[in-house]
């Protein structure tokens, strides 16, 4: 008898549905394939039902099933894609590779969403993997193109479907900024799994395909950013890599640059500033290809942050100056909607982060204060910027730091964002020498209580 996992085999179910949904013909083909290898098998439609329930046939059953599905679907299918891997090793790599083929990209992305919805433990127990971002960006840079995202599935996909995905991406983007990644990530993933995955398996021409892959890439990026906001760094990497792959399939250099900039942002946060610099430079190549000055400015700024985290003042200054020059050339209204957040206030916030890394409290405070002119709707960003300003004021005016920090605390209390709590923890640590002041001691206790709940 094969072993029975706790979960039904959704991967195999989706593949069988895509192949026409017939169980008996599948069993017959597998038996015929085995006979061709000199192996006598006794599979029938009941056998397929058991596989769908979670039972795994003994070898070479998984390999034969994969071979038959490869033939029926016209693309490479492996036992792991059929939910019949030999153990957790194959699953543990899910989403960490930038696929070489379009079909592989769709398989990897949809498998990631499915396993995430099913709350597979291997996705929850992963940490930041050092090598995967450099490998993904190298694939992005060297993959031949352009690609032609077309599909001949049974469901017809049209402009209305693409518009719906774009609308959902916009709605989730606004929610993420207002309430934090912890409150939206699972909903984004559920939507990807239940509504977007069937579209990617549908029938569409290249014009629709490019839009569909681009809109999906933006949604997947949001899921990755939300995971990063919750400090689920290994999970964030999987989503950002798959987002980059889908953006590449869409031929969207601008979105690709934005995704690599997000990777750079995360790399600095987890203490990999050298990688952050490399990722930012790769992002800049994509931004230059897109011809968007504001986007190129952003890429220079995330590079500057990486240099600052390495304590390289000269390179930080050069990158910040390049960011300012690029920003001065930006044309109002030219950037995509997902780049609307990148304005003078955001640029000031990133500049303040750089000076904080370099230990320059005066200039950190100056630029953090400028960042507070930010647009409404960016609640999480305001919490960050208030914490940043408060932390810079601690050495010279701890009471003012507490006053400003309370604003960050009030906002963070309504967010599901572990990053916002990390900013507050840092502020609490910086205030420690002034714990003799009553208002400081009370505020530090309030931060402790909130971060314990988070």
Secondary structure in CASP SS format (residue, H / E / C, confidence):
PFRMAT SS
TARGET T0000
AUTHOR 0000-0000-0000
METHOD secondary structure of the structure
MODEL  1
X C 1.00
X C 1.00
X C 1.00
X E 1.00
X C 1.00
X C 1.00
X C 1.00
X C 1.00
X C 1.00
X H 1.00
X H 1.00
X H 1.00
X H 1.00
X H 1.00
X H 1.00
X H 1.00
X H 1.00
X H 1.00
X C 1.00
X C 1.00
X C 1.00
X C 1.00
X H 1.00
X H 1.00
X H 1.00
X H 1.00
X H 1.00
X H 1.00
X H 1.00
X H 1.00
X H 1.00
X H 1.00
X H 1.00
X H 1.00
X H 1.00
X H 1.00
X C 1.00
X C 1.00
X C 1.00
X C 1.00
X C 1.00
X C 1.00
X C 1.00
X C 1.00
X H 1.00
X H 1.00
X H 1.00
X H 1.00
X H 1.00
X H 1.00
X H 1.00
X H 1.00
X H 1.00
X C 1.00
X E 1.00
X C 1.00
X C 1.00
X C 1.00
X C 1.00
X C 1.00
X H 1.00
X H 1.00
X H 1.00
X H 1.00
X H 1.00
X H 1.00
X H 1.00
X H 1.00
X H 1.00
X H 1.00
X H 1.00
X H 1.00
X H 1.00
X C 1.00
X C 1.00
X C 1.00
X C 1.00
X C 1.00
X C 1.00
X C 1.00
X C 1.00
X C 1.00
X C 1.00
X C 1.00
X C 1.00
X C 1.00
X C 1.00
X H 1.00
X H 1.00
X H 1.00
X H 1.00
X H 1.00
X C 1.00
X C 1.00
X C 1.00
X C 1.00
X C 1.00
X C 1.00
X C 1.00
X C 1.00
X C 1.00
X H 1.00
X H 1.00
X H 1.00
X H 1.00
X H 1.00
X H 1.00
X H 1.00
X H 1.00
X H 1.00
X H 1.00
X H 1.00
X H 1.00
X H 1.00
X H 1.00
X H 1.00
X H 1.00
X C 1.00
X C 1.00
X C 1.00
X H 1.00
X H 1.00
X H 1.00
X H 1.00
X C 1.00
X C 1.00
X C 1.00
X C 1.00
X C 1.00
X C 1.00
X C 1.00
X H 1.00
X H 1.00
X H 1.00
X H 1.00
X H 1.00
X H 1.00
X H 1.00
X H 1.00
X H 1.00
X H 1.00
X H 1.00
X C 1.00
X C 1.00
X C 1.00
X C 1.00
X C 1.00
X C 1.00
X C 1.00
X C 1.00
X E 1.00
X E 1.00
X C 1.00
X C 1.00
X C 1.00
X E 1.00
X C 1.00
X C 1.00
X H 1.00
X H 1.00
X H 1.00
X H 1.00
X H 1.00
X H 1.00
X H 1.00
X H 1.00
X H 1.00
X H 1.00
X H 1.00
X H 1.00
X H 1.00
X H 1.00
X H 1.00
X H 1.00
X H 1.00
X H 1.00
X H 1.00
X H 1.00
X H 1.00
X C 1.00
X H 1.00
X H 1.00
X H 1.00
X C 1.00
X H 1.00
X H 1.00
X H 1.00
X H 1.00
X H 1.00
X H 1.00
X H 1.00
X H 1.00
X H 1.00
X H 1.00
X H 1.00
X H 1.00
X H 1.00
X H 1.00
X H 1.00
X H 1.00
X C 1.00
X C 1.00
X E 1.00
X E 1.00
X C 1.00
X H 1.00
X H 1.00
X H 1.00
X H 1.00
X H 1.00
X H 1.00
X H 1.00
X H 1.00
X H 1.00
X H 1.00
X H 1.00
X H 1.00
X H 1.00
X H 1.00
X H 1.00
X H 1.00
X H 1.00
X H 1.00
X H 1.00
X H 1.00
X H 1.00
X H 1.00
X H 1.00
X H 1.00
X C 1.00
X C 1.00
X C 1.00
X H 1.00
X H 1.00
X H 1.00
X H 1.00
X H 1.00
X H 1.00
X H 1.00
X H 1.00
X H 1.00
X H 1.00
X H 1.00
X H 1.00
X H 1.00
X H 1.00
X H 1.00
X H 1.00
X H 1.00
X H 1.00
X C 1.00
X C 1.00
X H 1.00
X H 1.00
X H 1.00
X H 1.00
X H 1.00
X H 1.00
X H 1.00
X H 1.00
X H 1.00
X H 1.00
X H 1.00
X H 1.00
X H 1.00
X H 1.00
X H 1.00
X H 1.00
X H 1.00
X C 1.00
X C 1.00
X C 1.00
X H 1.00
X H 1.00
X H 1.00
X H 1.00
X H 1.00
X H 1.00
X H 1.00
X H 1.00
X H 1.00
X H 1.00
X H 1.00
X H 1.00
X H 1.00
X H 1.00
X H 1.00
X H 1.00
X H 1.00
X H 1.00
X C 1.00
X C 1.00
X H 1.00
X H 1.00
X H 1.00
X H 1.00
X H 1.00
X H 1.00
X H 1.00
X H 1.00
X H 1.00
X H 1.00
X H 1.00
X H 1.00
X H 1.00
X H 1.00
X H 1.00
X H 1.00
X H 1.00
X C 1.00
X C 1.00
X C 1.00
X H 1.00
X H 1.00
X H 1.00
X H 1.00
X H 1.00
X H 1.00
X H 1.00
X H 1.00
X H 1.00
X H 1.00
X H 1.00
X H 1.00
X H 1.00
X H 1.00
X H 1.00
X H 1.00
X C 1.00
X C 1.00
X C 1.00
X C 1.00
X C 1.00
X C 1.00
X C 1.00
X C 1.00
X H 1.00
X H 1.00
X H 1.00
X C 1.00
X C 1.00
X C 1.00
X C 1.00
X H 1.00
X H 1.00
X H 1.00
X H 1.00
X H 1.00
X H 1.00
X H 1.00
X H 1.00
X H 1.00
X H 1.00
X H 1.00
X H 1.00
X H 1.00
X H 1.00
X C 1.00
X C 1.00
X C 1.00
X H 1.00
X H 1.00
X H 1.00
X H 1.00
X H 1.00
X H 1.00
X H 1.00
X H 1.00
X H 1.00
X H 1.00
X H 1.00
X C 1.00
X C 1.00
X C 1.00
X C 1.00
X C 1.00
X C 1.00
X C 1.00
X H 1.00
X H 1.00
X H 1.00
X H 1.00
X H 1.00
X H 1.00
X H 1.00
X H 1.00
X H 1.00
X H 1.00
X H 1.00
X H 1.00
X H 1.00
X H 1.00
X H 1.00
X C 1.00
X C 1.00
X C 1.00
X C 1.00
X H 1.00
X H 1.00
X H 1.00
X H 1.00
X H 1.00
X H 1.00
X H 1.00
X H 1.00
X H 1.00
X H 1.00
X H 1.00
X H 1.00
X H 1.00
X H 1.00
X H 1.00
X C 1.00
X C 1.00
X C 1.00
X C 1.00
X C 1.00
X H 1.00
X H 1.00
X H 1.00
X H 1.00
X H 1.00
X H 1.00
X H 1.00
X H 1.00
X H 1.00
X H 1.00
X H 1.00
X H 1.00
X H 1.00
X C 1.00
X H 1.00
X H 1.00
X H 1.00
X C 1.00
X C 1.00
X C 1.00
X H 1.00
X H 1.00
X H 1.00
X H 1.00
X H 1.00
X H 1.00
X H 1.00
X H 1.00
X H 1.00
X H 1.00
X H 1.00
X H 1.00
X H 1.00
X H 1.00
X H 1.00
X H 1.00
X C 1.00
END
